[in-house]
């Protein structure tokens, strides 16, 4: 796992969001004091060799696998994007249909279905946020969701820098690399 060095993240809300191993949506809603919904921008099956390399390694996938890559955004009721997310999985866990038209965020859906789960942080730090044709520094976090039915979901989230200040530096490796057992 890699996390930004504490001295590289001065904002307490950013530190909390990047270090937490629970529902990111619940934390964002608490920090922003507003409800969020999910807007799926793309959901498609991909052969493993076309999927994000970090997701393939973290999920320990074989070359013959087909995965689902889901690109989405958590948005406010005014359609302001708070996070941009990529979720990669082979089969959705019990409690989540992976329906691209479902506006309920993944974490809320799993929680409502009482799906037992835990998250393993893989890395966090600084990435780029696409903003009107330019890129701005933003905070990011990637993790695995381990569900009670044995299914895994890889999640990569980037946070809107207008609301979640980015770390000052790139991520610093701290513990287990991607693909290490949890």
CORTA-V490811 format. One record per backbone hydrogen bond with DSSP energy under -0.5 kcal/mol. NH is the residue of the N-H (numbers start at 1). CO is the residue of the C=O. E is the energy in kcal/mol with one decimal. If there is no record, write none. Layout:
BEGIN
nh co e
NH CO E
NH CO E
END
This chain:
BEGIN
nh co e
2 122 -1.5
3 172 -1.6
8 5 -2.3
9 5 -0.6
9 6 -1.2
10 8 -0.6
15 11 -2.3
16 12 -2.6
17 13 -2.3
18 14 -2.6
19 15 -2.0
20 16 -1.9
27 23 -1.6
28 24 -3.0
29 25 -2.8
30 26 -2.0
31 27 -2.9
32 28 -2.8
33 29 -1.3
34 29 -1.2
37 75 -2.4
38 103 -2.5
39 73 -2.6
40 38 -0.5
40 100 -0.5
41 39 -0.6
41 71 -2.2
42 71 -1.8
44 69 -2.2
46 67 -2.9
48 65 -2.0
50 47 -2.4
51 47 -0.7
51 48 -1.2
56 52 -2.2
57 53 -2.4
58 54 -2.5
59 55 -2.5
60 56 -0.5
60 57 -0.8
61 56 -2.2
65 62 -1.7
67 46 -3.0
68 89 -3.4
69 44 -2.9
69 67 -0.5
70 68 -0.5
70 87 -3.0
71 42 -3.5
71 69 -0.5
72 85 -2.5
73 39 -1.7
74 83 -1.8
75 37 -2.9
75 73 -0.6
76 80 -1.9
79 76 -2.0
81 79 -0.5
82 74 -3.4
83 74 -1.2
84 158 -2.4
85 72 -3.2
86 156 -2.4
87 70 -2.6
88 154 -2.3
89 68 -1.8
96 93 -1.8
102 99 -1.7
103 101 -0.6
109 105 -2.4
110 106 -2.8
111 107 -2.3
112 108 -2.7
113 109 -1.7
114 111 -1.4
115 110 -2.7
116 114 -0.7
118 146 -1.9
119 21 -0.7
120 144 -2.3
121 119 -0.6
122 142 -2.8
123 142 -1.6
124 2 -1.1
125 140 -2.0
127 138 -2.8
129 136 -3.5
130 128 -0.5
131 134 -4.4
134 131 -1.7
136 129 -2.6
138 127 -2.0
139 159 -0.5
140 125 -2.2
141 157 -2.3
142 123 -2.9
143 155 -2.4
144 120 -2.2
145 153 -2.7
146 118 -3.4
146 144 -0.6
147 145 -0.6
147 151 -2.5
148 116 -2.3
150 147 -2.4
153 145 -1.7
154 88 -2.9
155 143 -2.9
156 86 -2.5
157 141 -3.3
158 84 -2.5
159 139 -2.7
160 82 -2.8
163 160 -1.9
164 160 -2.6
165 163 -0.5
168 8 -3.4
172 3 -1.2
174 1 -2.6
175 1 -3.5
180 177 -2.0
END
